[in-house]
Amino acid sequence: MWQQLPDIKGRIFMSRIDQAFNQKKALIGFLTGGDPSIEKTIDYILEMEKAGVDLVEIGIPFSDPVAEGLVIEKANKRALEAGTTTDSLFGMVKKIREKTQIPLVFLTYMNPVFVYGAERFFKNCQESGIDGVIIPDLPFEEKEEVMELSKKYGIDRITLIAPTSQDRIVKLAKPATGFIYLVSSMGVTGVRNEINTDLEAIIKQIKKVSSVPVAVGFGISTPDQVKTIGAVSDGVIVGSAIVRIIEEHGEKADAYLYDYIKSLKDSLKETIALELS
């Protein structure tokens, strides 16, 4: 939840998302809810946390995920074919909250939110234990209703900023809560061999107008990329590479996910150690 409310002694406590970035660089992992099943999604989130993930993005499967590459498109299809629904994901989050307080963020699209009912959606986010929502296809000019509901129910609406948004950075960054999702390069999600965007310059522009942490995603998959991007940002987001491991290993991806996430986390720790030295 995005509000920082005083406790009984008047002190300010941090939201779960705040805690993910508190005096450290956050490793953020993405997976598609319900791929290959609701039960295994719970297992995989807990395994990712054990390996060092600080925050998890859960994709709500949708038949037309415009920002996603082929790997996540196929994961959406598998999850839908397995019978995953928005209600079943809310139920899943409640079960996860019985075991962990790791920050959880839904990634979804406008169509599923409005078909479900926007107010009902944000209310259930609050009641189940979701901390934030990312909506890639929400136009900035049409964000008011979503912003009002996210504030009403204490849910961070995570702002996306793309490399082509430089002339709109102030407008996009100022109202941001939770963290800012900076897209590393144009196009859809998917592993990239090289990321050539001048991320450091964009992050400096964002920091002039916002104190909200900036995490970079899209195309990041290797420990070296995590180390390099972690050096200029507050967090690194890895998605397609995680989903690909689940695609390859299905119901038996636990150990593979653990080893992969741990390699990324170790690399991010190296970045932090270099900054402190």
BAMARBA-372841 format. One record per residue: residue in one letter; x negated, y, z of N, C-alpha, C, CB in turn. Coordinates in steps of 0.2 Angstrom, whole numbers, m for minus. Atoms other than C-alpha are relative to their C-alpha. Last residue first. Glycine has a CB too. Layout:
N
  residuo    n.X    n.Y    n.Z   ca.X   ca.Y   ca.Z    c.X    c.Y    c.Z   cb.X   cb.Y   cb.Z
        A      X      Y      Z      X      Y      Z      X      Y      Z      X      Y      Z
...
//
This chain:
277
  residuo    n.X    n.Y    n.Z   ca.X   ca.Y   ca.Z    c.X    c.Y    c.Z   cb.X   cb.Y   cb.Z
        S      7      0     m1   m169      2     m6     m3      7     m2     m3     m6     m5
        L      1     m1     m7   m150      5     m4     m8      0      2      3     m5      5
        E     m2     m7     m2   m146      7    m22     m3      2      7      7      1     m1
        L      5     m4      3   m157     m9    m26      2      7      2      1     m1     m8
        A      6      0     m3   m147    m19    m13     m5      5     m3     m3     m7      0
        I      0     m4     m6   m131    m13    m20     m6      0      4      6     m4      5
        T      0     m7      1   m136    m19    m37      1      4      6      7      1     m5
        E      7     m2      2   m142    m36    m31      0      8     m1     m3     m4     m6
        K      3     m1     m6   m125    m38    m22     m7      3     m1     m1     m7      5
        L     m2     m7     m3   m117    m36    m38     m3      2      6      8      0      1
        S      2     m5      4   m127    m50    m45      2      7      2      2     m1     m8
        D      7      0     m1   m123    m62    m31     m3      6     m4     m4     m6     m1
        K      1     m3     m7   m105    m58    m33     m7      1      2      4     m3      5
        L     m1     m7      2   m106    m63    m52     m1      5      7      8      1     m2
        S      5     m3      4   m114    m79    m48      1      7     m1     m1     m4     m7
        K      6     m1     m4   m102    m82    m34     m6      2     m4     m2     m7      3
        I     m1     m6     m4    m87    m80    m46     m6      2      5      6      0      4
        Y      0     m5      5    m94    m93    m58      0      7      4      5      0     m5
        D      7     m1      3    m98   m106    m45     m1      7     m4     m2     m6     m3
        Y      4     m2     m6    m81   m104    m36     m7      2     m3      0     m5      5
        L     m1     m7     m1    m72   m104    m53     m4      2      6      8      1      2
        Y      3     m4      5    m80   m120    m58      1      7      1      3     m2     m7
        A      8      0     m1    m77   m128    m41     m3      4     m6     m3     m7      0
        D      2     m3     m6    m58   m124    m42     m8      1      1      2     m5      6
        A      5     m5      2    m55   m128    m61     m3      3      7      4      6     m3
        K      6      2     m3    m47   m145    m59     m5      6      0     m3     m6     m2
        E     m1      1     m7    m29   m141    m63     m6     m1      4      5     m6      1
        G     m6      1     m2    m34   m134    m80      1      0      8      3     m6     m3
        H      0      5     m6    m52   m136    m83      7     m1      3     m5      2      5
        E      4      6      1    m54   m127   m100      0     m5      5     m8      2      0
        E     m2      4      7    m40   m115    m99     m4     m6     m1     m1      5     m6
        I     m6      4     m2    m44   m111    m80      3     m3     m7      5      5      2
        I      2      6     m4    m62   m107    m86      6     m4      2     m4      3      7
        R      3      5      4    m55    m96   m100     m2     m6      4     m6      3     m4
        V     m6      3      3    m44    m86    m88     m3     m6     m4      4      5     m4
        I     m3      4     m6    m60    m82    m77      6     m4     m3      3      4      5
        A      4      5     m1    m69    m76    m93      3     m5      5     m7      3      2
        S      0      5      6    m54    m66    m99     m5     m6      2     m2      3     m6
        G     m6      4      1    m53    m57    m82      0     m5     m5      5      5     m3
        V      2      5      5    m68    m48    m74      7     m4     m1     m5     m5      3
        I     m6      4      1    m66    m31    m66     m2     m6     m5      6      4     m2
        V      0      3      7    m81    m22    m59      6     m5      0     m7     m4     m1
        G     m3      7      1    m80     m9    m45     m1     m3     m7      7     m1      3
        D     m2      2     m6    m86      8    m39      2     m8      1      5      4      3
        S     m7     m1     m2    m95     12    m55      1     m3      7      4     m5     m4
        V     m3     m7      1   m113     16    m61      8      1      2      0      2     m8
        A      4     m5     m2   m123      2    m54      3      7     m1     m7     m1     m4
        G     m1     m2     m7   m109    m10    m55     m4      5      2     m1     m7      4
        I     m6     m4     m1   m109     m9    m74      1      2      7      6     m3     m3
        T      1     m6      3   m127    m15    m75      6      5      1     m1     m1     m8
        K      5     m3     m3   m125    m29    m62     m1      7     m3     m7     m3     m1
        V     m2     m2     m7   m109    m35    m68     m5      5      3      2     m6      4
        Q     m5     m5      1   m115    m35    m86      2      3      6      5     m2     m5
        D      4     m6      2   m131    m45    m80      5      6     m2     m4     m2     m7
        P      3     m3     m6   m120    m57    m71     m3      6     m2     m4     m5      4
        T      7      2     m2   m110    m60    m87     m2      3      6     m5      0     m5
        S      0      7     m1    m91    m58    m91     m7     m3      3      1     m4     m6
        I      6      2     m5    m86    m40    m93      0     m7      2      0      5      6
        G      6      2      3    m75    m37   m109     m6     m3      5     m3      4     m5
        F      0      1      7    m62    m26   m102     m7     m2     m2      2      6     m4
        G     m2      7      2    m64    m19    m84      0      0     m8      6     m1      2
        V      1      0      7    m73     m4    m75      2     m8     m2     m7      1     m2
        A      2      6      2    m67      1    m57      0     m1     m8      4     m6      3
        V      0      1      7    m67     19    m52     m2     m7     m1     m3      5     m4
        P      5      4      3    m63     23    m33      1     m2     m8     m1     m7      4
        V     m2      7      1    m51     37    m30     m6     m4     m3      7     m1     m4
        S      4      4     m4    m60     53    m25      2     m7      0      1      3      7
        S     m3      5     m4    m53     62    m40     m5     m3      5      4     m5     m5
        V     m7     m2     m2    m56     78    m50      3     m5      5      4      1     m6
        K     m1     m7     m1    m75     79    m52      7      2      2     m2      4     m7
        K      1     m1     m7    m76     60    m50      0      8      2     m7     m2      2
        I     m5      2     m4    m67     57    m66     m1      2      7      1     m8      0
        Q     m5     m4      1    m80     67    m76      6     m1      5      3      0     m7
        K      2     m7     m3    m94     58    m68      6      5     m1     m7      2     m3
        I     m1      1     m7    m85     41    m72     m2      7      3     m5     m5      3
        I     m7      0     m2    m84     46    m90      1      0      7      3     m6     m4
        A     m2     m6      1   m103     50    m91      8      1      1     m1      2     m7
        E      3     m4     m6   m108     34    m82      3      7     m1     m7      0      0
        L     m4      0     m6    m97     24    m94     m2      5      5      0     m7      3
        D      4     m3     m5   m106     29   m110      5      1      6     m2      8     m2
        T     m4     m6     m2    m97     16   m120     m5      3      5      7     m2      3
        N      4     m6      2   m109      3   m128      3      7      3     m2      0     m7
        I     m4     m6     m2   m103    m13   m120     m4      6     m1      3     m1      7
        E      3     m7     m2   m111    m28   m128      5      5      1     m5      2     m6
        N      7      1     m1   m107    m47   m129     m4      7      2     m4     m2     m7
        R      4     m4      5    m89    m44   m126     m7     m1      1      2      8      0
        V      7      0     m1    m77    m56   m118     m3      4     m5     m3     m7      1
        G      4      5      3    m59    m52   m121     m7      1      2      2      0     m7
        T      4      4     m5    m45    m39   m117     m4     m6     m4      4     m3      6
        V     m4      4     m5    m38    m29   m132     m5     m3      5      4     m5     m3
        G     m2      7      2    m47    m15   m141      4     m3      5     m5     m4     m3
        M     m6      1      3    m57      0   m135      2     m7     m3      1      5     m6
        S      0     m1      7    m71     m1   m123      7     m1     m3     m5     m5     m4
        S      7     m1      2    m75     m1   m105     m1      1     m7     m3     m7      2
        V      1      4      5    m57      3    m99     m7      0     m3      6      0     m6
        L      3     m3      6    m58     12    m83     m1     m5     m5     m7      4      2
        Y      2      5      4    m45      6    m70     m3      3     m6      5     m5     m2
        I      0     m1      7    m44     19    m57     m3     m5     m4     m3      7     m2
        F      6     m1      4    m41     14    m39      2      1     m7     m5     m7      0
        G      3      7      0    m28     14    m26     m7      0     m3      5     m5     m4
        T      1      3     m7    m20     30    m31     m2     m7      0      7      0      4
        A      1      7     m1    m21     41    m46      0     m2      7     m7     m2     m4
        P     m5      3     m4    m12     58    m47     m2     m7      1      6      0     m4
        K     m2     m4     m6    m28     68    m52      5     m4      4      3      6     m2
        A      4      2     m6    m36     55    m64      3      3      6     m7      1      0
        L     m1      7     m2    m24     55    m79     m2     m1      7     m3     m4     m5
        K     m7      2      0    m22     74    m81      1     m7      3      3      1     m6
        V     m3     m4     m6    m40     77    m77      7     m2      1     m1      8     m1
        I      3      3     m6    m46     63    m89      3      4      6     m7      0      0
        R     m6      1     m5    m35     69   m103     m2     m2      7      6     m4     m3
        D     m4     m7      0    m48     76   m115      6      0      5      2      2     m7
        Q      4     m5     m3    m59     61   m111      4      6      1     m6      0     m4
        S     m4     m4     m4    m45     48   m115     m3      6      3      3     m4      6
        T     m2     m6      4    m54     40   m129      5      5      4      5     m3     m6
        P      5     m4      3    m64     29   m118      2      6     m4     m5     m4     m4
        A      4      3      5    m48     23   m109     m6      5     m3      5     m2     m6
        I      3     m6      4    m41     28    m92     m5     m4     m6     m5      4      4
        L      5      2      5    m29     16    m84     m3      6     m3      3     m5     m4
        T      0     m4      7    m20     22    m68     m6     m3     m4     m2      7      2
        I      7      0      2    m16      9    m54      0      4     m7     m3     m7      0
        R      0      1      7      1     13    m47     m6      1     m3      6      4     m3
        D      4     m4      4     m1     10    m28      1     m2     m8     m8     m2      1
        I      4      4      4     14      3    m19     m5      4     m5      4     m5     m5
        G      7      1     m2     21     11     m4     m5     m4     m4      0     m2      7
        Y      1      7     m3     39      7     m8     m7     m1      2      2     m5     m5
        K     m5      2     m4     45     25    m11     m2     m6      4      7      0     m3
        K      1     m3     m6     28     30    m18      5     m2      5      1      8     m1
        S      6      3     m3     29     16    m31     m1      4      7     m6      1     m5
        L     m1      6     m3     47     21    m35     m6     m3      4      3     m5     m5
        E     m4     m1     m5     43     39    m38      2     m6      4      7      3     m2
        M      4     m3     m6     28     35    m48      5      1      6     m3      7     m2
        V      4      5     m3     38     23    m59     m4      3      6     m5     m3     m5
        E     m5      5     m4     52     36    m62     m4     m5      3      5     m3     m5
        E     m3     m3     m6     39     49    m66      4     m5      4      4      6     m2
        K      2      3     m6     28     39    m78      4      2      6     m8      1      1
        E     m6      3     m3     36     44    m94     m1     m4      6      2     m6     m6
        E     m5     m5      1     23     57   m101      7     m3      3      1      2     m7
        F      1     m4     m6      9     45    m95      6      5      0     m7      5     m1
        P      3     m7      2     15     32   m106      0      5      5      5      2     m6
        L     m4     m6     m3     17     15    m97     m3      7     m3      0      0      8
        D     m3     m4      6      9      2   m109      5      5      3      5     m5     m4
        P      4     m3      5     m4     m4    m97      3      4     m5     m4     m6     m4
        I     m5      1      6      7     m6    m82     m4      3     m6      6      4      2
        I      3     m2      6     m5    m10    m67      5     m1     m5     m7     m3     m1
        V     m3      2      7      4    m12    m50     m4      3     m5      8      1      0
        G      0     m5      5     m3    m11    m32      3     m3     m6     m7      3     m1
        D      3     m6     m2     m3    m19    m15      0      6     m5     m7      0      3
        I      4     m2      6      8    m34    m17     m2      7      2      5      0     m6
        G      7     m1     m2     14    m41      0     m5      2     m6     m3     m6      3
        S      4      7      0     31    m50     m3     m8      2      2      0     m2     m8
        E     m2      5     m5     42    m36      4     m5     m6     m1      7     m2     m2
        Q      1     m2     m7     33    m21     m5      1     m6      5      4      6      2
        C      7      0      0     32    m30    m22     m2      2      8     m3      6     m4
        N      3      7     m1     50    m35    m19     m7      0      0      3     m4     m6
        K     m2      2     m7     55    m16    m17     m3     m7      2      8      0      0
        F      4     m3     m5     45    m12    m32      2     m2      7      0      8     m1
        F      7      2      1     54    m24    m43     m5      2      5     m3      1     m7
        R      0      7     m3     71    m21    m36     m7     m3     m1      5     m5     m4
        E      0     m1     m8     68     m2    m40      0     m7      3      7      3      2
        A      6     m3     m3     62     m6    m58      1      1      8      0      7     m3
        G     m3     m5     m4     76    m19    m62     m6      3      3      5     m2      5
        Y     m1      3     m7     70    m36    m69      4      5      4     m7     m1      3
        V     m5      5      1     73    m30    m87      1     m3      7     m3     m6     m4
        F     m7     m3      0     65    m14    m82      5     m5     m1      0      5     m6
        V     m2     m4     m6     49    m22    m75      7      3     m1     m5      6      1
        P     m2      4     m6     48    m35    m88      2      4      6     m6     m5      2
        N     m6      4      1     49    m22   m102      2     m5      5     m1     m4     m7
        M     m6     m4     m1     36    m10    m95      7     m4     m1      1      6     m4
        Y     m2     m5      5     22    m22    m94      7      3      1      0     m3     m7
        T     m6      1      4     13    m31    m80      1      5     m5      6     m1      5
        L      1     m4      7     m3    m32    m70      6     m3     m4     m6     m2     m3
        F     m3      3      6      1    m36    m52     m2      4     m6      8      0      1
        V     m3     m5      4    m11    m31    m38      3     m4     m6     m6      5     m3
        L     m3      3      6    m16    m41    m23      3      5     m4      4     m6      2
        P     m5     m5      4    m28    m35     m9      2     m4     m7     m4      6     m2
        I      4     m3      6    m35    m50      1      5      5     m4     m3     m6     m4
        Q     m2     m7      1    m25    m52     17     m4      3     m6     m1      4      7
        T      5     m5      1    m25    m71     17      3      7     m1     m4     m2     m6
        K      7      3     m1    m16    m87     22     m6      5     m1     m1     m5     m6
        E      1      4     m6      2    m83     25     m7     m2      1      5     m6     m1
        R      1     m4     m6      0    m69     12      0     m3      7      6      5      0
        I      7     m2     m1     m3    m82     m1     m1      5      6     m2      4     m7
        K      4      5     m2     14    m89      2     m7      1      1      1     m7     m5
        K     m2      1     m7     23    m73      0     m4     m5      3      7     m1      1
        V      4     m5     m4     13    m70    m16      2      0      8      2      7     m2
        M      7      2      0     20    m86    m23     m4      5      4     m3     m1     m7
        G      0      5     m5     38    m81    m19     m7     m3      1      4     m6     m2
        F     m1     m3     m7     35    m65    m28      0     m5      5      7      4      0
        L      6     m3     m1     28    m75    m43      0      4      7     m3      4     m5
        S      4      6     m2     43    m87    m43     m7      3      2     m1     m5     m5
        D     m2      2     m7     54    m71    m44     m5     m6      3      7     m3      0
        T      2     m5     m5     44    m65    m59      2     m1      7      3      7     m2
        T     m4     m6      1     46    m81    m68     m2      5      5      8     m2      2
        T      1     m5     m5     35    m96    m71      4      6     m2     m8      3     m1
        G     m6     m2     m4     43   m111    m80     m1      6      5      3     m5      4
        A      0      3     m7     27   m120    m85      6      2      4     m6      1      3
        E     m3      7      1     31   m114   m103      0     m5      6     m5     m4     m5
        L     m8     m1      2     30    m96    m97      2     m7     m1      1      4     m6
        A     m4     m1     m7     13   m100    m88      7      0     m2     m3      7      2
        R      0      6     m4      6   m109   m104      4      2      6     m8     m1      2
        K     m4      5      3     11    m94   m115      0     m6      4     m2     m2     m7
        N     m7     m2     m1      4    m81   m104      5     m5     m2      1      7     m4
        A     m2      1     m7    m12    m91   m103      7      2      1     m5      4      4
        K     m1      7     m1    m13    m91   m122      2     m2      7     m6     m4     m3
        E     m6      1      4    m11    m72   m123      2     m8      1      0      1     m7
        I     m5     m2     m5    m25    m71   m110      7     m1     m3      0      7      3
        V      1      4     m6    m37    m80   m121      5      1      5     m7      1      3
        L     m2      7      1    m31    m72   m137      0     m4      6     m4     m3     m6
        G      3      4      6    m34    m54   m132      3     m7      0     m7      0      1
        E      4      6     m1    m22    m44   m121     m3     m3     m6      4     m5      4
        A      7     m2     m1    m16    m26   m122     m5     m6      1      0      4      7
        V      3     m3      5      0    m30   m131     m7      2      1      4      7     m1
        P      5     m4     m3      6    m43   m120     m4      4     m4     m4     m5      5
        D      3     m5      5     22    m49   m130     m5      5      4      5      4     m3
        S      0      3      7     29    m65   m122     m4      5     m5      7     m1     m2
        F     m4     m4      4     25    m59   m104     m1     m3     m7     m1      7      1
        P     m1      2      7     17    m68    m90      5      3     m4      0     m8      0
        I     m6      3      1     14    m58    m74      1     m2     m7      6      6      2
        G     m4     m2      6     m4    m55    m73      6     m4      0     m4     m3     m6
        I     m4      5      2    m11    m56    m55      4      2     m6      4     m3      6
        E     m5     m2      4    m26    m45    m51      4     m6     m3     m2      5     m6
        V     m3      4      6    m36    m50    m37      6      3     m3      2     m7      3
        L     m7     m1      2    m47    m40    m25      2     m4     m6      1      8     m2
        D     m3     m5     m5    m63    m42    m16      7      1     m1     m4      6      0
        V     m5     m5      3    m69    m58    m25      3      4      5      5     m3     m4
        G      2     m7     m1    m83    m66    m15      4      5     m4     m7      0     m3
        A      6     m1      4    m83    m85    m18     m2      7      0      1     m3     m7
        K      5      3     m4    m70    m88     m4     m7      1     m4      1     m8      0
        E      2     m4     m6    m59    m75    m12     m6     m3      4      6      0      5
        M      3     m6      3    m60    m84    m29     m2      4      6      4      4     m5
        E      7      3      2    m56   m101    m20     m4      7     m2      1     m5     m6
        L      3      1     m6    m40    m92    m12     m8     m3     m1      3     m6      4
        I      1     m7     m3    m35    m85    m28     m4     m1      6      7      3      1
        Y      5     m3      4    m37   m102    m37     m2      7      3      1      1     m7
        D      6      3     m1    m27   m112    m24     m6      4     m3     m1     m7     m3
        I      2     m1     m7    m13   m100    m25     m7     m3      1      6     m3      4
        T      1     m7     m1    m13   m101    m44     m2      2      7      5      5     m3
        K      7      0      2    m14   m120    m43     m2      8      0     m2     m3     m6
        E      4      3     m5      3   m120    m34     m8      1     m1      1     m8      1
        I      0     m5     m6     11   m108    m46     m5     m3      5      7      1      3
        S     m6      1     m4      5   m119    m61      0      5      6      1     m7      3
        P     m5      5      3     m7   m119    m75      6     m1      4     m4     m6     m1
        D      5      4      4     m7   m104    m76     m5     m4      4     m3      5     m6
        G     m4      6      2      8    m98    m65     m4     m4     m5      6      2     m3
        G     m4      3     m5      1    m80    m62      4     m6     m4      5      4      3
        T     m7      0      2    m12    m76    m75      4     m4      5      1     m2     m8
        L     m3      7      3    m29    m73    m68      7      1     m1     m1     m5      5
        F     m6      0      3    m40    m57    m64      2     m7     m2      1      5     m7
        G     m2      6      5    m54    m55    m53      7      0     m2     m2     m6      3
        I     m7      1      1    m61    m39    m45      1     m5     m5      4      7     m2
        L     m1      5      6    m78    m37    m38      7     m2      0     m5     m7      2
        A     m5      6      0    m78    m22    m27     m1     m4     m6      7      3      1
        K     m2      0      7    m94    m11    m24      5     m6      0     m6      0     m5
        K      2      5      4    m96     m7     m5      3      0     m7      1     m8      3
        Q      8      0      0    m94      6      8     m3     m6     m4     m1     m1      8
        N      3     m4     m5    m75      3      8     m7     m2      1      4     m2      7
        F      5     m4      2    m70     m3     m9     m4      3      6      3      5     m5
        A      4      3      6    m59    m18     m5     m6      4     m2      4     m2     m6
        Q      5      4     m4    m54     m9     12     m4     m4     m6      4     m5      4
        D      5     m5     m3    m45      5      2     m6     m5      3      2      4      5
        I      4     m2      6    m35     m9     m8     m6      5      3      4      4     m5
        R      4      6      2    m30    m17      9     m4      2     m6      5     m6     m2
        S     m4      5      3    m24      0     15     m5     m5     m2      3      3     m6
        M      0      0      7    m35     10     27      5     m6     m3     m7     m2     m2
        F      2      7      2    m31     15     45      0      0     m8      4     m5      3
        I     m3      2      7    m30     33     51     m3     m7     m2     m3      5     m5
        R      5      1      4    m31     36     70      3     m2     m7     m5     m6      2
        G      1     m6      5    m17     44     79     m6     m1     m5     m1      6      4
        K      5     m5     m3    m18     32     94     m1      6     m5     m6     m4      2
        I     m3     m3     m7     m2     23     89     m4      5      3      2     m6      4
        D     m3      5     m5     m8     21     71      2      3      6     m6     m6      1
        P      4      0     m6     m9     35     58      3     m6      4      1      6      4
        L     m4     m3     m5     m3     31     40     m4     m1      7      6     m5      1
        Q      4      1     m6    m14     30     25      4      3      6     m7      3     m1
        Q      0     m5     m5     m1     27     11     m5     m2      5      7      1      3
        W      4     m6      1     m6     17     m4      0      5      5      2      4     m6
        M     m4     m6      0      0      0      0     m4      6      0      5      0      6
//
